[in-house]
Amino acid sequence: MSVDTPDWSRIPAPADDGAAAHLDGLAVPPVPLPATDGTVVDLSRLPGRAVVYAYPRTGRPGVDNPDGWDMIPGARGCTPQSCAFRDHFADLRALGVDHLFGLSAQDTADQREAAERLHLPFPLLSDADGALAAALRLPTMTVDGMTLLKRLTLVIEGGAILRVFYPVFPPDRSASDVLDWLSNPRS
């Protein structure tokens, strides 16, 4: 499945506002999150290494994005980001990633539609009530009355955040950036 990738040079890049600086080394709090595969995931209790990429929201075919969506720094690109993680799933596993998840504030029904449409081999997690975002003080933005997660990627090992990628831009390079780091974790 191909995805139309926008011309990233025409979309404003997010700035590093420092909103994720506190996350490195932080213990992940026990927050159960519903997943699109019907399970409930507590990131604090996962054995091994997990990669969690957070994104604002995935659009649905036939449903308009909020007005001005493409001009909000960091908003556009959730589908290309998810597809990049899908396409690099085997590579991530080969480099020791035991668990891969997408995370947004969307409800599980919207996420399930996206996971099925995009043929994702991993579940998406819903933080619709904002419990994980609040507990970790994740960076958020408000658009059309919706509180959405800003795009970031966490590498979690043994219940602690080992590495934070923030801001993430362009989104379709996120999986490659994680792969590069996994190949050379001192960078």
C-alpha positions in Angstrom: 0.0 0.0 0.0 1.5 3.3 -1.0 0.9 6.5 0.8 1.0 10.0 -0.7 3.9 11.7 1.0 3.5 15.4 1.1 6.3 17.8 0.1 7.7 18.3 3.6 9.4 21.6 2.5 5.9 23.1 2.2 4.8 22.1 5.7 6.1 23.9 8.8 8.5 21.8 10.9 7.9 21.7 14.6 10.5 23.4 16.8 12.0 21.8 19.9 10.1 23.6 22.6 11.7 21.5 25.4 8.4 19.9 26.2 9.9 16.4 26.1 13.3 17.1 27.8 12.1 15.7 31.1 11.3 12.2 29.7 14.8 10.7 29.3 15.3 8.1 32.0 11.8 8.5 33.5 10.0 5.4 34.7 6.8 4.8 32.8 3.8 5.0 35.2 1.4 2.0 35.3 -1.4 3.2 32.9 -3.5 0.6 31.1 -4.1 1.5 27.5 -6.6 -0.2 25.2 -5.1 -1.5 22.0 -6.5 -2.1 18.6 -5.9 -5.9 18.9 -8.3 -6.1 21.8 -5.7 -6.3 24.5 -4.9 -3.8 27.3 -1.2 -2.7 27.4 0.7 -1.3 30.4 3.9 0.1 29.0 5.5 0.0 32.5 5.2 -3.8 32.7 6.4 -4.8 29.3 9.5 -7.1 29.2 12.3 -6.2 26.8 12.4 -3.2 24.6 9.5 -1.3 23.2 9.2 1.5 20.7 6.2 3.8 21.0 5.6 6.5 18.5 3.0 9.1 19.5 1.2 11.1 16.8 -1.6 13.7 16.8 -4.4 11.9 14.9 -4.9 9.8 11.8 -7.4 11.1 9.4 -10.2 9.0 7.9 -10.9 8.8 4.2 -13.8 11.0 3.4 -13.6 13.0 6.7 -11.9 16.4 6.5 -9.0 17.3 8.7 -9.4 20.4 11.0 -9.1 23.7 9.1 -5.5 24.6 8.6 -4.2 21.2 9.7 -1.3 21.1 7.2 0.0 24.5 8.5 0.1 23.4 12.2 3.8 22.5 12.9 4.0 18.8 13.5 0.4 18.0 12.7 0.6 16.5 9.2 2.1 13.1 8.6 0.5 10.5 10.9 -0.2 8.1 8.1 3.2 8.3 6.5 4.8 7.8 9.9 2.7 4.7 10.7 3.4 3.3 7.2 7.2 3.8 7.8 7.0 1.9 11.0 5.0 -0.8 9.3 7.5 -1.0 6.5 10.4 -1.2 8.9 8.7 -3.6 11.4 11.0 -6.6 10.6 14.1 -4.4 10.7 13.1 -3.1 14.2 12.5 -6.6 15.4 15.9 -7.7 14.1 17.5 -4.9 16.1 15.9 -6.1 19.4 12.5 -4.3 19.5 10.2 -6.7 21.3 7.1 -4.4 21.1 6.1 -1.7 18.7 3.1 0.6 19.2 1.5 3.7 17.8 -0.1 6.0 20.4 -2.6 8.8 20.0 -5.5 10.4 21.9 -8.0 9.0 19.4 -10.4 6.4 20.5 -9.8 2.7 19.7 -12.5 2.6 17.0 -10.8 5.3 15.0 -7.5 3.7 15.5 -8.8 0.3 14.6 -10.0 1.7 11.2 -6.5 3.1 10.6 -4.7 -0.1 11.7 -6.8 -2.2 9.3 -6.7 0.3 6.4 -2.9 0.7 6.7 -2.3 -3.1 7.3 -0.3 -2.4 10.5 1.4 -5.5 11.9 1.4 -3.9 15.4 -1.3 -2.4 17.6 -2.2 1.2 18.1 -2.8 2.4 21.7 -5.5 4.8 22.7 -4.9 7.5 25.4 -8.3 9.0 24.8 -8.7 9.9 28.4 -5.2 11.5 28.6 -4.1 9.5 31.5 -0.7 8.5 30.1 -0.2 12.0 28.7 -0.9 13.6 32.1 1.2 11.0 34.0 4.3 11.5 31.8 3.5 15.2 31.0 3.7 14.4 27.3 3.7 17.4 25.0 0.2 18.1 23.6 -1.5 20.6 21.4 -5.1 21.7 21.2 -6.8 21.8 17.8 -10.5 22.4 17.3 -11.2 21.6 20.9 -9.2 18.3 20.7 -6.2 17.7 22.9 -3.8 15.9 20.7 -0.3 14.4 21.4 2.6 16.1 19.7 4.6 13.7 17.6 7.4 12.0 19.5 9.0 8.5 19.7 10.0 6.7 22.9 12.3 3.8 23.3 11.4 2.0 26.6 13.3 -0.7 28.2 12.4 -2.4 31.5 9.7 0.2 32.2 12.0 3.2 31.8 12.4 5.6 28.9 15.8 4.9 27.3 15.6 7.4 24.4 13.3 10.2 23.3 13.0 11.5 19.7 11.4 14.9 19.8 10.5 16.8 17.7 9.9 14.3 14.9 10.1 15.7 11.4 9.6 14.7 8.7 7.3 12.0 10.2 8.0 9.4 7.5 11.7 9.4 8.6 10.8 8.5 12.2 11.3 4.8 11.9 14.6 5.2 10.1 15.8 7.5 12.8 15.0 4.9 15.4 16.7 2.2 13.4 19.8 4.4 13.1 19.9 4.9 16.8 19.3 1.2 17.5 22.3 0.4 15.3 24.5 3.0 17.1 22.9 3.8 20.5 25.6 6.2 21.5 24.5 8.7 18.9 
